[in-house]
Amino acid sequence: MTSLYRSSIPEGMPVSETFELASVNTLLSQSGCTALRIYYGKKEDGTIHAILVGVNEKGEDITKGVILEEAQRCPPECPPDSLLNK
């Protein structure tokens, strides 16, 4: 799936985003968190970013807790080559 995406990547979309383990663990360890949801947002400069939010057992976003909006975005900061990104 990643190679198909990269072959027709829409302008402004990232190839990947890397979130710190400690931040993801904090998000997932929130009271009532049973899942993780990914939204996409756009900054004022037009760059698209993933936004991570916890989800409770009813499928509701946990919006009064931790929401992750900052990650290492590729490009420009890309990970080493792997089966998923080359």
C-alpha positions as CSV (number, residue, x, y, z in Angstrom):
1,M,0.0,0.0,0.0
2,T,2.8,2.5,0.8
3,S,4.4,2.1,-2.6
4,L,1.1,2.7,-4.4
5,Y,0.6,5.8,-2.2
6,R,4.1,7.1,-3.0
7,S,3.6,6.6,-6.7
8,S,0.6,9.0,-6.7
9,I,1.2,11.1,-3.6
10,P,-1.0,14.2,-3.6
11,E,0.9,17.5,-3.4
12,G,1.6,18.6,0.2
13,M,0.9,15.2,1.7
14,P,3.6,13.6,3.9
15,V,5.2,10.3,3.1
16,S,5.4,9.5,6.8
17,E,5.3,11.1,10.3
18,T,7.2,9.8,13.3
19,F,5.8,10.3,16.8
20,E,7.9,9.9,19.9
21,L,7.2,6.6,21.9
22,A,6.8,8.5,25.2
23,S,4.1,10.7,23.7
24,V,2.2,7.8,22.1
25,N,2.4,5.9,25.4
26,T,1.0,8.9,27.3
27,L,-1.8,9.2,24.8
28,L,-2.6,5.4,25.0
29,S,-2.4,5.2,28.7
30,Q,-5.1,7.8,29.3
31,S,-8.0,6.6,31.4
32,G,-10.6,4.9,29.2
33,C,-8.4,4.9,26.1
34,T,-9.0,1.7,24.1
35,A,-7.8,2.7,20.6
36,L,-6.0,5.3,18.6
37,R,-7.5,7.5,15.8
38,I,-5.6,9.4,13.2
39,Y,-7.0,12.6,11.7
40,Y,-5.3,14.9,9.2
41,G,-5.0,18.6,9.6
42,K,-3.5,21.5,7.7
43,K,-1.2,24.2,9.2
44,E,-1.4,27.8,8.1
45,D,1.5,27.2,5.7
46,G,-0.5,24.5,3.9
47,T,1.4,21.5,5.2
48,I,-0.7,18.4,6.0
49,H,-0.1,16.7,9.4
50,A,-1.3,13.6,11.2
51,I,-3.2,14.3,14.4
52,L,-3.4,11.4,16.9
53,V,-6.2,11.2,19.5
54,G,-7.3,8.5,21.9
55,V,-10.6,6.7,21.5
56,N,-12.8,5.3,24.3
57,E,-14.8,2.1,24.2
58,K,-17.8,3.9,22.8
59,G,-15.7,5.0,19.8
60,E,-15.6,8.6,20.9
61,D,-12.6,10.8,20.7
62,I,-10.9,11.7,24.0
63,T,-10.6,15.4,23.3
64,K,-10.1,16.5,26.9
65,G,-6.8,14.6,27.1
66,V,-3.6,14.3,25.2
67,I,-3.8,15.0,21.4
68,L,-0.6,14.7,19.4
69,E,-0.1,17.2,16.6
70,E,3.6,17.5,16.3
71,A,5.8,14.8,14.7
72,Q,8.8,14.4,12.5
73,R,7.4,14.9,9.1
74,C,8.8,13.3,5.9
75,P,9.7,15.2,3.9
76,P,11.8,17.0,5.0
77,E,13.0,14.7,7.8
78,C,12.7,11.2,6.4
79,P,13.6,7.9,8.1
80,P,16.2,5.5,6.7
81,D,15.1,3.3,3.8
82,S,12.9,0.3,4.6
83,L,10.3,-1.9,2.8
84,L,7.7,0.7,3.6
85,N,9.4,3.8,2.3
86,K,11.3,2.8,-0.8
